[in-house]
Structure formats: C-alpha cells, structure tokens
C-alpha cells in the first residue's frame, strides 16, 4: 500500500524538489497551495515534467497526483489521511501551516511525519513551536531537510520544472528516527549546526552573488557568479571566512574547503539557469541577525578578520530592497534603508557596522550606472 504525502506549497521547491523524491518511491501525492490558479492548472493537467540542466538523466514525468486549495475540505481530508506532510512555503509562513495541520489532524489516529523544506537556522524547531502553540493533540513528529538543489520554472510551459540533478536529501534524525526510504536520504544529528554551516557558506555566497549581481545589472545568476569582479569578491571572502568557520564549527580545513568549493562549482555552473531577483527575494529576512549576511559578518569580526565584503553585500541587499519594494511581494520601506537595517539588527546609527554599511550604500547610489565592486571596497 502506497504511503500518502501532502506537499503544502506547490511552487518550485514543492514541485521540483520534494515531488521528485516522492514520485520515485511511489508515494500518493497531494499538493496543497493557496494559489487557486496554480491548483487549477495542476488539476487540469494532472502531470508535469522535471527536466535536468545537464540533460544527464531522463526527465521525471510526475503524474497521478491531486491538488487542492488551502483550507478546502479536500485539503483537510488529505492531511488527515497523510503519513507525511512536507512544507515548501517559506519559514515565515509556517504558523499558517500549523493552523492547516490542526484542522486536518483533528481526531487523527495514525502518526504524521512533518518535514520542513525551508531555509532558516532551524525551521523544524519553528514548525514544532507553531504546532505546540496550536495545541495539536494528534500524534506527530517533526523533521527538516536542507535544500541544495536549484530549481526554476521553465518559461513557456504551464507547470514544468528545470532542476539540478542532485540526489541528496539530508534530514534531521533526532526526533524522526525511522529509516527514510528516499534515494540520497542522509540522517543528520544536530541539524541546527548542519543548517548553520549551509547558511553561513552556501547561502552566504548565494546572497553575495544575487545582490552584487543585481546591482551590476546581471539577470542570470550563473553569469553574475563568473563575473571577474564578483568572482574575486568570493575568493577574497572565502580566504577570510573559511578559517573562521573551521573554528566556529570545529571542523577540519579540508572539510570546510571542500564544502565551500562545492558551492562555488554549483554557482558558477553555466548550465544551471537561475535568476538574481529570484535568489535575492525576501531581503528583510536575509538581512536579519542570524542570517546569511550578518552572522558571517560577525564571525569575521569576532575572529579579527575584515568584514568589509559582507558589509558591502548588506548595502547591496538594501539597494535591492529599496529598488524592488512593493514588487514581487517585497514590503515597502517605511524608513530609510539604513534605519531599517539598524532596526532589524538592533544597531544604533553610530555602530561601526551601520556606519560602514551606510557608506557602501551611498557609494553604490553614486556609482549606480556602472558598479566596480573591488574599486569601492
């Protein structure tokens, strides 16, 4: 008998990352999404294909699933029958997911495994706290995964996805202790430490590329990553940051170097089509005190290293936010960019970090038509 899985969030990660693993193991899949237009497409087509950047494997033709809108009776029933619920909605939306789960799990007899597929320091913990707040009495466990696989929508198609051929599904095994049947499933203890290392290496570099690529006028992520200016910036950052992360996470030089190099190889792969505006979205969250810009910056400072590169990235992220506010669901800035930055991070205006970020922000504005980053540092 097939296991039943509900995927809450039928966007790029839900369709292009989670669905592949589920389909390959013959799970019965139900997508739940708040966008009626997307649900209608999924219900009309009842199929889509996941293609691969390097054309190094046959596309996966995902079919036979169901799709329902959020809070519908059908969605509640699917959650009530599910063995697994995967979330792919963004960490900031997990509170709403908990409300959906409360409705669907009321009176449920069998255990539900909830697995978050979000970026963050510990989204599984966030999900668990929201579920506890909702006082969900049914039997459940919460786990989480970290996504290392790039996915984008194929323009000109209704539902098809373009994906990296990555078979690696690390998951938090401290609460969910069962063996997991996904290909590439790797049990990880102390997942928060694992996630932090990803955020402060992979996502740190991703933020640098997307925000610096944006201010330099690149649309495509990979093109920004191989730009000589940005490439040199990444190399200089890793020279300083890698030794700090070795100490911070108590890992070997070789281990961290290989981890960072894998990230660089991925980001510079020209076959992997991705976009700077997509990767830069939600700058408010990404500029936060525990996220990919501020924590690496503070780690550098704590180890006596120069934080200028990450301070420049913060200024580039503020430029992105200022120019795209009100678009793509980015919130409007109610105060100046630097005031907002200080408020997010609990900094005074005369804090050395704030002063430096403000200086770089102004330098970007003055040179907005032609940015040469290394000359501004």
C-alpha positions as CSV (number, residue, x, y, z in Angstrom):
1,X,0.0,0.0,0.0
2,X,1.4,3.4,-1.0
3,X,2.4,5.9,1.6
4,X,0.4,9.1,1.4
5,X,2.2,12.5,1.3
6,X,0.8,16.0,1.3
7,X,3.1,18.8,0.0
8,X,2.0,22.2,1.3
9,X,3.3,24.7,-1.3
10,X,3.3,23.6,-4.9
11,X,5.9,26.1,-6.2
12,X,9.4,25.4,-7.4
13,X,10.6,23.5,-4.3
14,X,7.4,21.6,-3.7
15,X,7.0,20.5,-7.4
16,X,10.6,20.4,-8.5
17,X,12.4,19.1,-5.4
18,X,10.1,17.3,-3.0
19,X,7.8,15.8,-5.6
20,X,10.7,14.0,-7.4
21,X,11.7,12.1,-4.3
22,X,8.1,11.2,-3.6
23,X,7.2,10.1,-7.1
24,X,10.3,7.9,-7.4
25,X,9.2,6.0,-4.3
26,X,5.6,5.7,-5.4
27,X,4.1,7.9,-2.7
28,X,0.5,9.0,-3.3
29,X,1.0,12.8,-3.7
30,X,-1.4,15.6,-2.9
31,X,-0.4,19.3,-3.4
32,X,-2.0,22.0,-1.3
33,X,-1.5,25.6,-2.3
34,X,-3.1,29.0,-1.6
35,X,-3.0,30.0,-5.3
36,X,-6.2,28.8,-7.0
37,X,-4.8,29.4,-10.5
38,X,-1.9,27.0,-9.8
39,X,-4.2,24.4,-8.2
40,X,-6.5,24.7,-11.3
41,X,-3.5,24.0,-13.6
42,X,-2.4,21.0,-11.6
43,X,-5.9,19.6,-11.5
44,X,-6.4,20.2,-15.3
45,X,-3.1,18.8,-16.4
46,X,-2.6,16.1,-13.7
47,X,1.0,15.9,-14.8
48,X,4.2,17.9,-15.3
49,X,7.8,17.1,-16.1
50,X,11.0,17.8,-14.2
51,X,13.9,18.3,-16.7
52,X,17.5,18.5,-15.8
53,X,20.1,21.2,-16.5
54,X,22.8,19.0,-17.9
55,X,20.3,16.6,-19.7
56,X,22.2,13.9,-17.7
57,X,19.1,11.9,-16.9
58,X,15.7,11.3,-18.4
59,X,13.1,13.9,-17.3
60,X,10.8,12.7,-14.5
61,X,7.2,12.7,-15.6
62,X,5.2,13.3,-12.4
63,X,1.6,12.3,-12.7
64,X,-1.3,10.8,-10.8
65,X,-1.4,13.4,-8.0
66,X,-4.2,15.5,-6.6
67,X,-4.2,19.3,-5.9
68,X,-6.4,21.3,-3.6
69,X,-6.6,24.8,-2.3
70,X,-5.5,25.8,1.2
71,X,-8.2,25.2,3.9
72,X,-10.5,23.4,1.5
73,X,-12.4,20.3,2.7
74,X,-10.4,18.2,0.3
75,X,-7.1,19.5,1.7
76,X,-8.2,18.9,5.3
77,X,-9.1,15.3,4.4
78,X,-5.8,14.7,2.6
79,X,-3.9,16.0,5.7
80,X,-6.0,13.7,7.9
81,X,-5.0,10.7,5.8
82,X,-1.4,11.6,5.2
83,X,1.6,9.7,6.5
84,X,3.9,12.6,5.7
85,X,3.4,16.3,5.3
86,X,6.1,18.3,3.6
87,X,6.2,22.1,3.7
88,X,7.7,24.3,1.0
89,X,6.2,27.7,1.8
90,X,8.9,29.8,3.4
91,X,9.7,29.7,7.1
92,X,7.7,32.9,7.7
93,X,4.5,31.0,6.7
94,X,4.9,28.0,9.0
95,X,2.5,29.5,11.5
96,X,-0.3,29.3,8.9
97,X,0.7,25.8,8.0
98,X,0.3,24.8,11.7
99,X,-3.3,26.1,11.5
100,X,-3.9,24.0,8.4
101,X,-2.5,20.9,10.2
102,X,-4.6,21.5,13.3
103,X,-7.8,21.4,11.1
104,X,-6.6,18.3,9.2
105,X,-5.2,16.3,12.1
106,X,-8.1,16.7,14.5
107,X,-9.1,13.3,15.6
108,X,-6.4,11.6,13.6
109,X,-5.3,8.2,14.9
110,X,-2.1,7.5,12.9
111,X,1.2,9.4,13.3
112,X,2.0,12.2,10.9
113,X,5.6,13.0,10.0
114,X,6.0,16.7,9.2
115,X,9.1,17.6,7.3
116,X,10.0,21.3,6.6
117,X,11.8,22.1,3.3
118,X,12.6,25.7,4.1
119,X,15.7,27.9,4.5
120,X,16.5,29.1,8.0
121,X,18.6,28.3,11.1
122,X,16.1,25.7,12.4
123,X,12.8,25.7,10.6
124,X,11.9,22.3,12.1
125,X,12.0,23.9,15.5
126,X,9.9,26.8,14.3
127,X,7.3,24.4,12.9
128,X,7.3,22.4,16.1
129,X,6.7,25.5,18.2
130,X,3.8,26.6,16.0
131,X,2.2,23.2,16.2
132,X,2.6,23.3,20.0
133,X,1.1,26.7,20.1
134,X,-1.9,25.4,18.2
135,X,-2.2,22.6,20.7
136,X,-2.4,19.8,18.1
137,X,-3.2,16.7,20.1
138,X,-2.7,14.1,17.4
139,X,0.5,12.0,17.2
140,X,3.2,13.6,15.1
141,X,7.0,14.1,14.8
142,X,8.8,17.0,13.1
143,X,11.9,16.7,10.9
144,X,13.5,19.0,8.4
145,X,15.7,19.0,5.3
146,X,18.2,21.4,3.7
147,X,17.8,22.1,0.0
148,X,21.0,22.0,-2.0
149,X,19.2,21.6,-5.3
150,X,18.4,24.5,-7.7
151,X,15.0,24.5,-9.4
152,X,13.3,27.0,-11.7
153,X,10.0,27.1,-13.6
154,X,10.5,26.6,-17.4
155,X,9.2,29.7,-19.0
156,X,6.6,29.0,-21.8
157,X,5.3,25.9,-20.0
158,X,2.3,25.5,-17.7
159,X,4.0,23.5,-14.9
160,X,7.3,22.1,-16.0
161,X,10.4,22.5,-13.8
162,X,14.1,22.7,-14.6
163,X,16.2,21.1,-11.9
164,X,19.7,20.3,-10.9
165,X,20.3,16.5,-10.9
166,X,21.1,16.3,-7.2
167,X,20.2,13.2,-5.2
168,X,21.0,14.4,-1.7
169,X,18.3,14.6,1.0
170,X,19.8,15.3,4.4
171,X,17.2,15.1,7.2
172,X,17.0,15.7,10.9
173,X,17.0,12.3,12.6
174,X,17.0,13.4,16.3
175,X,13.2,13.3,16.6
176,X,12.3,11.3,13.4
177,X,14.4,8.2,14.0
178,X,12.8,5.9,11.4
179,X,14.9,4.8,8.4
180,X,13.9,7.0,5.4
181,X,13.3,5.5,2.0
182,X,14.2,8.4,-0.3
183,X,17.2,7.9,-2.6
184,X,20.0,10.1,-1.2
185,X,18.5,10.3,2.3
186,X,21.2,11.0,4.8
187,X,20.3,11.1,8.6
188,X,21.9,14.1,10.3
189,X,22.2,14.6,14.1
190,X,22.4,18.2,15.5
191,X,20.7,19.5,12.3
192,X,20.8,23.1,13.5
193,X,24.6,23.0,13.4
194,X,24.4,21.4,9.9
195,X,21.9,24.1,8.7
196,X,24.0,26.9,10.1
197,X,27.1,25.7,8.2
198,X,25.0,25.7,5.0
199,X,23.6,29.1,5.7
200,X,27.0,30.6,6.5
201,X,28.7,29.1,3.5
202,X,26.3,28.2,0.6
203,X,23.7,30.8,1.4
204,X,26.2,33.5,2.3
205,X,27.8,33.0,-1.2
206,X,24.4,32.9,-2.8
207,X,23.5,36.2,-1.2
208,X,26.7,37.8,-2.3
209,X,26.1,36.6,-5.9
210,X,22.4,37.6,-6.1
211,X,22.7,41.1,-4.5
212,X,26.0,42.0,-6.1
213,X,24.8,40.5,-9.4
214,X,21.7,42.6,-9.1
215,X,23.4,45.9,-8.6
216,X,25.8,45.1,-11.5
217,X,22.8,44.5,-13.8
218,X,23.0,40.7,-14.2
219,X,19.7,38.9,-14.6
220,X,21.1,35.4,-14.7
221,X,22.7,34.1,-11.5
222,X,25.5,32.0,-13.1
223,X,26.6,34.9,-15.3
224,X,27.0,37.0,-12.1
225,X,29.0,34.3,-10.4
226,X,31.6,34.2,-13.1
227,X,31.9,38.0,-13.4
228,X,35.6,38.7,-12.6
229,X,34.6,41.4,-10.1
230,X,32.2,39.1,-8.2
231,X,34.4,36.0,-8.6
232,X,37.3,37.8,-7.0
233,X,35.0,39.0,-4.2
234,X,34.0,35.4,-3.4
235,X,37.6,34.2,-3.4
236,X,38.7,37.0,-1.1
237,X,35.7,36.3,1.2
238,X,36.5,32.6,1.5
239,X,40.1,33.3,2.3
240,X,39.0,35.1,5.4
241,X,35.8,33.3,6.2
242,X,36.8,29.6,5.8
243,X,39.3,29.6,8.6
244,X,36.8,31.3,10.9
245,X,34.1,28.7,10.0
246,X,36.6,25.9,10.7
247,X,36.9,27.2,14.3
248,X,33.3,28.1,14.7
249,X,32.0,24.6,13.7
250,X,35.1,22.7,14.9
251,X,35.8,21.1,11.5
252,X,38.9,20.4,9.5
253,X,40.4,22.8,7.0
254,X,39.9,20.2,4.2
255,X,36.3,19.6,5.1
256,X,35.3,23.3,5.0
257,X,37.4,24.0,1.9
258,X,35.6,21.1,0.0
259,X,32.2,22.3,1.3
260,X,32.8,25.8,0.0
261,X,34.3,24.6,-3.3
262,X,31.2,22.5,-4.0
263,X,29.1,25.6,-3.5
264,X,31.4,27.6,-5.9
265,X,31.2,24.9,-8.5
266,X,27.5,24.8,-8.4
267,X,27.0,28.6,-8.5
268,X,29.4,29.0,-11.5
269,X,27.9,26.2,-13.5
270,X,26.5,27.9,-16.6
271,X,24.1,25.0,-17.3
272,X,22.2,25.8,-14.1
273,X,19.7,28.5,-15.1
274,X,18.7,30.7,-12.1
275,X,18.0,34.4,-11.6
276,X,19.3,37.0,-9.2
277,X,16.0,38.6,-8.4
278,X,14.5,35.2,-7.5
279,X,17.5,34.4,-5.3
280,X,17.5,37.8,-3.7
281,X,13.9,37.8,-2.7
282,X,13.0,38.5,1.0
283,X,15.9,40.7,1.8
284,X,14.2,41.7,5.1
285,X,14.7,38.2,6.4
286,X,18.1,37.7,4.8
287,X,19.5,40.8,6.4
288,X,18.4,39.5,9.9
289,X,20.8,39.0,12.8
290,X,21.0,35.2,12.5
291,X,21.0,35.0,8.7
292,X,23.5,34.7,5.8
293,X,24.9,38.2,5.8
294,X,25.0,39.4,9.4
295,X,26.2,36.2,11.1
296,X,29.2,35.6,8.7
297,X,30.0,39.3,9.2
298,X,30.0,39.0,13.0
299,X,32.0,35.8,12.8
300,X,34.7,37.6,10.8
301,X,34.7,40.4,13.3
302,X,34.9,38.0,16.3
303,X,37.9,36.4,14.7
304,X,39.7,39.6,14.0
305,X,39.1,39.5,10.2
306,X,38.0,42.2,7.8
307,X,34.2,42.3,7.5
308,X,34.1,44.8,4.6
309,X,32.9,42.4,1.9
310,X,29.9,41.3,3.9
311,X,29.1,44.9,4.8
312,X,29.1,45.7,1.1
313,X,26.8,42.8,0.5
314,X,24.4,44.2,3.1
315,X,24.5,47.5,1.3
316,X,23.8,45.8,-2.0
317,X,20.8,43.9,-0.4
318,X,19.4,47.3,0.9
319,X,19.7,48.6,-2.7
320,X,17.8,45.6,-4.0
321,X,15.1,46.1,-1.4
322,X,14.8,49.9,-2.0
323,X,14.5,49.4,-5.8
324,X,12.1,46.4,-5.7
325,X,10.0,47.4,-2.7
326,X,6.3,46.9,-3.5
327,X,7.1,44.4,-6.2
328,X,7.3,40.6,-6.0
329,X,5.8,40.7,-2.5
330,X,8.7,42.8,-1.1
331,X,7.4,45.0,1.7
332,X,7.6,48.8,1.4
333,X,10.3,50.5,3.3
334,X,8.7,52.7,6.0
335,X,12.0,54.3,7.0
336,X,15.3,54.9,5.2
337,X,17.2,51.7,4.1
338,X,19.9,52.2,6.8
339,X,17.4,53.0,9.5
340,X,15.6,49.8,8.6
341,X,18.8,47.8,8.6
342,X,19.6,49.1,12.1
343,X,16.2,48.4,13.4
344,X,16.3,44.8,12.1
345,X,19.6,44.1,13.7
346,X,19.3,46.2,16.9
347,X,22.1,48.6,15.9
348,X,22.5,52.3,16.7
349,X,23.1,54.6,13.8
350,X,26.7,55.2,15.0
351,X,27.5,51.5,15.4
352,X,30.7,50.8,13.2
353,X,28.8,48.2,11.2
354,X,25.9,50.6,10.4
355,X,28.4,53.4,9.5
356,X,30.2,51.1,7.1
357,X,27.1,49.7,5.5
358,X,25.7,53.3,5.1
359,X,29.0,54.4,3.4
360,X,28.8,51.5,1.0
361,X,25.1,52.1,0.3
362,X,25.9,55.7,-0.6
363,X,28.8,54.6,-2.8
364,X,26.5,52.2,-4.7
365,X,24.0,55.0,-5.3
366,X,26.7,57.4,-6.6
367,X,28.0,54.7,-9.0
368,X,24.7,53.1,-9.8
369,X,25.2,53.1,-13.5
370,X,28.5,51.3,-13.5
371,X,29.5,49.4,-10.4
372,X,33.0,48.1,-10.0
373,X,32.9,46.5,-6.6
374,X,36.6,45.9,-5.9
375,X,37.3,49.6,-6.5
376,X,34.6,50.6,-4.0
377,X,36.0,48.4,-1.2
